[in-house]
Amino acid sequence: MKKMIKIVTVFMTIILLYPSAWGQTEMTLSKGQTIYVPVYSQIYHGYKERPFDLTVTVSIRNTDSNNAIKLLSVDCYDSNAKLVRKYVEKPIQLNAMASTRYVVKQSDKVGGSGASFIVKWKADHSVNPPIIESVMIGTQGQQGLSFTSRGQVIK
């Protein structure tokens, strides 16, 4: 019984002192970032690589409960890294815990299969970084498809 108590005590100490041991990492605050977000306006299926057109939604969520952030730019690039659309002309304030979204219609094939968004944001104070994800969804006949992709900090 004493051995079991020691094992449990050691295990609990590891969990409490080292959160990364159980899948959580320390929160890093930031005053701004540049985020790369992969999006897919089209994917391909079948042996003839037929295109399957998708609607893309890029969701930007301010996860800080006390501070606003400013979206400096939300730009869409095609598969060849050519800028095809600027969604933000002047900085937009995103209040604490607020979110916004940008949509590429299913009929808009300008980005292609390798499109991406580059999102730049800043804050006056160190804040919890926003969560930026893309959601792709499409239907053709009786077939439907949806999936997500999370943004990656590049600067």
N, C-alpha and C positions, 0 to 999 in steps of 0.2 A: 504494500500500500504506500509506503514512504517513497519507493522508487517511482511509482505512478505520479505522486504529487510533485516530485522533482521534475519529471518529464513535462508535466502540464505547466509547471512554473516556468521552465526554460522556454517552452513553446509560446506561452503568453508574453514573456519578456521580449522574445524575438518579434512577435506581431506588434506589440506596442512601441518598441523602439525603432524598428526597421519596417516602415510601411511598404517599402518597395518589395519586401519579401512576400507580401500577399497581394501584389498587383497594383498598388497605388504608388504614384511618384509624387514628389514634392511639387507644389504649385509654384511656378515661376511667374512673377509679375513682369509687366513690360510697359513701356511708354509708346511703343509703336512697332509695327512689323510689316513685312511684305510677304504675302501668302500666295503660293501657287496652288490653284484648284483645277485638277483635271476634270474635264467634262466630255461627254460623248453625244454629239448631235446625231451620229449614225454609228451603228455597229453592223457587223456583217454575219450572215448565216448561210448555211447550206454549202454544198461543194462548189457552187458557182459564185459564192461570196455575194449574195444578194444583199443590198442595203436595207436596214431596218431603221427607219427614222424615229427619233426620240425627242420629246420635249425635255428641256433642261431647266431646272430651277436651282439657282445659287442662293443659298440661305446664309445670312450673316447674323449671328446672335451675340449680342453684348452680354457676356456672362458676369460682368462686375455688378454687384448689387448696390454700389454707391456712386459710381462715376460714369459719365458719358464718355464715349469715344467719338472720334471724327473719322469718317470714311473720306480719304483723300482722293482715291481713284478706284474704279472697278472697271477693268478693261478686259475685253474678250479678244483672244488671238486664235487664228486658224491653225491647221495642222502644220503649216510652214512658218509659224511664229510671226505671221503678219497681223498687225492690229486691224481688226475688222469692226469693232464697236467700242465706244467709250460710254459707259452708263452713268458716270458721275462727272458733271462739268465743273462744279465747285464743291468744296467740302460739305458733307452732310453729317449732322450730329445724330448719333444713335444713343439715346438715353440709356440709363442703367437698366439692365435686364430687357431691353427692347430688341426687336429683330426687324430685318427687312429682307426683301428678296428681289432677284432679277431673273427674268424668264426669257429663254430662247424658244420660240415656237417650234413645234414639230415640223412645220413646213419650211423653216429657216435652216437651210443646209450649208450656210456660209462657213461655219466652223469646221465641219467635217469630223472624222473619227478621232482626230488627235487634237481637238480644240482645248483651250485652257482659259482660265480667268486669272488675272493677277489683281489682287486686292491689296491696297496700301491703306493703313490706318495709323492714327496716332492718338495719344491722350495727354492731358495736362499733368496727370499724376500716374504713378505706377499702378496698373490695373490688372485684373485677370484678363488674359487674352481672349478675344472672341472665338467662338466656334464657327468655322466657315465650311460648309458642306455643299456638295452638288447632289441633286436628286434627279435621276433620269427615269422617264416613264414613256412607254409607247404601246400602242395597240395596232394590230393589223389582223382584220378578220376576227377569228376566235382566239387569237394569240395575244397575250399581254406580257409585258416585261417591265420590271422596275428594279433599280439598284441605286446605291449611293456611293459617293467618293468624298473623302475628307481632305481639306486643304493642308498644305505642308509649308511651314515657315522656310523661306529661302533667304531672308535678310532681316 
